[in-house]
Amino acid sequence: MLTGFGAGLAVIVAVKGLARYPELRDPRASEQFIIGTFVSVLWAVACAGTAVALVR
């Protein structure tokens, strides 16, 4: 996010999903994966936004 390559975030999420695909057959595991991924992405965007705001 800080380097301006937002598409890299999509690549990371896709690779993470492919790596955990066998585990995601369980509905509970897939729900935790989706929530965890959302929280991680939200946290990364918030940190990047804060860093950009501090630099400006």
N, C-alpha and C positions, 0 to 999 in steps of 0.2 A: 504494500500500500504506500509506503514511504517513497518508493522509487518510481511510482506512477504506473506500475504494471499490475493493474487490478485483475487482469485475466489470469495471472499467476495464482490468484486465490482460488479460482475455479478449477485450475489444474490440480492444486493440492487437495481440494475437497473430493475431486473425482478419483484421484489415486488412493486417498484414504478409504473411500467407499469400495473401490475394487479390492483393496487389501483385506477388508473386513467382510467381503461378500458372503463367505461361508457361515460366518457368525450371525448374519442379519436375517437368516431364515426364521429365527425365533421372534415373534411379534414384540416381546418385551425388549429384546436386544435392539431391534430396529428403532423402536421408540426412543430408547436411551441414546442411540447413535445420532438420531436426528436432533434431539434436544441438545446433546453435548456439542455437536458440530455447530449448531446455531449459536450457542453461547460462546464458543471459541471464536467464531467469525465476528460476532458482535464485539467481543473483548478486543480483538485485534484491530478492528476498525476504530473503536473508541481510543485505543492507545495511539494509533497512527494519527487520528484527528487531533488529539491532544499535542502530539509532537509537532505537527504542522502548525498548529495555533501558537505554540511556544516559539517556533522559529520565526514566524512572521511578526 
